[in-house]
Amino acid sequence: MTQRPDLRSAVATGRGDDGTTGLLFAGTRVAKDDPRMEACGAIDEAVAALGLARAELGSKTQYGTLPAGLAGLAELILRLQRELFVVGAEIAAAPGTDGRLRDGETRVSAAMVEAVERLLTESEAGVEMPREFVVPGESRLSAALELARATLRRAERRAVAARRAGLLSGDHLLPYLNRLADLLWVLARAAEQAEAHRPTPARPTRPRRAATRP
């Protein structure tokens, strides 16, 4: 399908009206529900969820309510959003174009995985870890980070399916998604603690039974 000449839009082309979309670096088109596109869509959602977290930090900065413990978090989130575009590019690359991919630009590199692992270790050191599963929602910031984490786990599952189907071949993409989801969970806990919130446990607290006399 060619671009409709009567469609006057800087965004819409009409080429996807048949349910297909183009892969990068080649003219190959695939169905929009192709496993690679499902993974890319989940990555896109995760980037948007991180945008909610960054917007919340921006509001706190604007009104002077940003806790000292969250200084620099907005810059980190922006960095992670940009790295997810690298992930999306690798997933969406057409078959046979591996030679055109560049580490850190259109392909996840070992250095990207190592950097996230360092961030994870550093972040864990400053966080009191819950001893059980927690329910998101103590603050808008932590909830947005949890939404990004959950969406990223879906992206990871879709990427695993694409790899199993022989559609992905990179060695570092899956480890990167796995570590990044872990990091977002820790950052959500850090956000709660910086704002003096305690995580809500998944199980309700049960009152202790009074001791009975024999």
C-alpha positions in Angstrom: 0.0 0.0 0.0 1.4 3.4 -1.0 0.9 6.7 0.8 -2.5 8.1 0.0 -2.1 11.3 -2.0 -5.3 12.8 -0.4 -4.1 12.3 3.2 -2.7 15.6 4.4 -0.9 14.8 7.6 2.6 15.1 8.9 2.1 11.9 10.9 -0.3 9.6 9.2 0.8 8.0 5.9 -1.9 5.4 5.5 0.6 2.7 4.8 -0.4 0.9 8.0 -4.1 0.8 7.2 -3.7 -2.8 6.0 -2.4 -3.9 9.5 1.3 -3.9 8.7 4.2 -1.9 9.7 7.8 -1.5 8.5 10.9 -2.9 10.1 14.1 -0.8 10.4 16.9 -0.7 7.8 14.9 -2.5 5.1 11.6 -2.3 3.3 10.3 -5.4 5.0 6.8 -5.1 6.4 5.2 -7.3 9.0 1.9 -7.6 10.7 1.3 -5.2 13.6 0.7 -8.2 15.9 4.0 -9.8 14.9 5.9 -10.9 18.1 8.5 -8.2 17.5 5.9 -5.5 17.2 4.2 -6.8 20.4 7.5 -6.4 22.2 8.1 -2.9 20.7 4.6 -1.9 21.8 5.3 -2.9 25.4 8.6 -1.1 25.3 6.7 2.0 24.1 4.3 1.7 27.0 7.1 1.4 29.5 8.7 4.5 28.2 5.4 6.4 28.6 5.0 5.1 32.2 8.5 6.3 33.0 7.4 9.6 31.5 4.6 9.8 34.2 7.3 9.3 36.9 9.5 12.0 35.4 6.6 14.4 35.1 5.8 13.8 38.8 9.4 14.6 39.7 9.2 17.7 37.6 6.1 18.9 39.5 7.8 18.3 42.8 10.8 20.2 41.7 8.7 23.1 40.4 6.8 23.4 43.7 9.9 22.8 45.9 8.6 19.6 47.4 11.2 17.2 46.0 12.8 15.2 48.8 16.6 15.3 48.9 16.7 11.6 48.4 15.2 11.9 44.9 17.7 14.3 43.6 19.0 13.1 40.2 16.2 10.6 39.7 14.6 12.5 36.9 17.9 12.5 35.0 18.3 8.8 35.5 14.7 8.1 34.3 15.3 10.1 31.2 18.5 8.2 30.5 16.6 4.9 30.9 13.8 6.1 28.6 16.4 6.9 25.9 18.1 3.5 26.4 14.7 1.8 25.8 14.6 3.4 22.4 17.8 1.4 21.7 16.0 -1.7 22.8 13.1 -0.9 20.5 15.5 -0.3 17.6 17.2 -3.7 18.0 13.8 -5.5 18.3 12.4 -3.8 15.2 15.5 -4.3 13.0 14.8 -6.2 9.8 16.3 -9.7 9.4 19.8 -9.7 7.9 20.6 -6.2 9.0 22.7 -7.0 12.1 25.7 -5.5 10.4 24.0 -2.1 10.4 23.3 -2.1 14.1 25.5 -0.1 16.5 26.2 -0.9 20.1 24.5 1.6 22.4 22.6 3.2 19.5 20.5 0.6 17.8 21.7 -2.5 19.7 21.9 -3.3 23.4 25.5 -3.6 24.5 27.2 -5.4 27.2 28.2 -2.0 28.7 24.5 -1.1 29.0 23.8 -4.3 30.9 26.8 -3.7 33.2 25.7 -0.1 33.9 22.2 -1.1 34.9 23.7 -3.8 37.2 25.8 -1.2 38.9 22.8 1.1 39.3 20.9 -1.8 40.8 23.6 -2.6 43.3 24.0 1.1 44.3 20.2 1.6 44.7 19.8 -1.6 46.8 22.4 -0.3 49.2 20.3 2.7 50.2 16.9 0.9 50.4 15.3 -1.0 53.2 14.0 -4.1 51.4 10.4 -5.3 52.1 10.2 -8.9 53.4 7.2 -9.8 51.2 5.3 -8.7 48.1 4.0 -5.2 48.3 0.9 -3.4 46.8 1.8 -0.4 44.6 0.2 2.9 45.3 1.8 4.6 48.2 2.6 7.6 46.0 2.1 8.7 42.4 5.8 8.5 41.8 6.3 5.0 43.1 3.1 3.8 41.4 4.4 5.1 38.0 7.7 3.3 38.5 5.8 0.1 39.3 3.6 0.5 36.2 6.8 0.9 34.1 8.3 -2.2 35.8 5.2 -4.3 35.2 5.0 -3.2 31.5 8.7 -3.9 31.1 8.1 -7.5 32.3 5.5 -7.9 29.5 8.0 -6.5 27.0 10.5 -9.1 28.3 8.0 -11.9 27.9 7.2 -10.8 24.3 11.0 -10.5 23.5 11.5 -14.1 24.9 8.7 -15.3 22.5 10.3 -13.4 19.6 13.7 -14.9 20.4 12.3 -18.4 20.6 10.7 -17.9 17.2 14.2 -17.0 15.8 13.3 -13.3 15.3 15.9 -11.9 17.8 19.5 -12.9 18.0 21.3 -10.3 20.3 22.9 -11.6 23.4 22.3 -8.6 25.7 18.7 -7.5 25.1 17.0 -10.0 27.4 19.5 -9.6 30.3 19.1 -5.8 30.0 15.3 -6.0 30.2 15.5 -8.4 33.2 17.9 -6.2 35.1 16.1 -3.0 34.3 12.8 -4.3 35.6 14.6 -5.2 38.9 16.0 -1.7 39.0 12.6 -0.1 38.6 11.2 -2.2 41.5 14.1 -1.0 43.7 13.6 2.6 42.6 9.9 2.4 43.5 10.9 1.4 47.0 13.5 4.2 47.1 10.8 6.7 46.1 8.5 5.5 48.8 11.1 5.7 51.5 12.3 9.2 50.3 8.8 10.4 50.8 8.4 8.7 54.2 5.9 6.1 52.9 5.9 2.5 54.1 5.1 -0.1 51.5 1.7 -1.9 51.9 2.2 -5.7 52.2 0.3 -7.9 49.9 -1.2 -9.8 52.8 -3.3 -8.0 55.3 -1.8 -7.8 58.8 -3.4 -10.4 61.0 -4.0 -9.4 64.7 -2.3 -11.7 67.2 -4.5 -14.0 69.1 -4.6 -13.6 72.8 -3.0 -16.3 74.8 -5.4 -18.8 76.3 -5.0 -20.2 79.7 -4.6 -24.0 80.0 
